[in-house]
Amino acid sequence: MKRILPWVLLALFAGMMAAGLLLGEYRAVLEKAVTVCLDCIGIG
């Protein structure tokens, strides 16, 4: 059981990442990151 659990978790997280990419969630994350960076510089 101890040897199977890391592989199951890896597959689960890879599936979640693939679902997020397919749904376009990376765009929202990128927009928020740009906003935070611009706020830090003092432009936004």
C-alpha positions in Angstrom: 0.0 0.0 0.0 2.8 2.4 0.8 4.3 2.0 -2.6 1.0 2.5 -4.5 -0.1 5.7 -2.7 2.5 8.1 -4.2 1.6 6.9 -7.7 -2.2 7.3 -7.1 -1.6 10.8 -5.8 0.6 11.7 -8.7 -2.1 10.5 -11.2 -4.8 12.4 -9.3 -2.8 15.7 -9.3 -1.8 15.3 -12.9 -5.5 14.8 -13.8 -6.5 17.9 -11.9 -3.8 19.9 -13.6 -4.9 18.7 -17.0 -8.5 19.6 -16.2 -7.5 23.1 -15.2 -5.5 23.6 -18.4 -8.4 22.3 -20.5 -10.8 24.6 -18.8 -8.6 27.7 -19.3 -7.9 28.4 -15.6 -4.3 29.3 -16.5 -5.6 32.6 -18.0 -7.1 33.7 -14.7 -4.0 32.8 -12.8 -1.8 34.7 -15.2 -4.1 37.8 -15.1 -3.9 37.8 -11.3 -0.1 37.4 -11.3 0.3 40.3 -13.7 -1.9 42.5 -11.5 0.0 41.6 -8.4 3.4 42.3 -10.1 2.2 45.6 -11.5 0.9 46.6 -8.0 4.3 45.8 -6.5 6.1 48.0 -9.0 3.5 50.8 -8.5 2.2 50.9 -12.0 -1.2 49.1 -11.5 
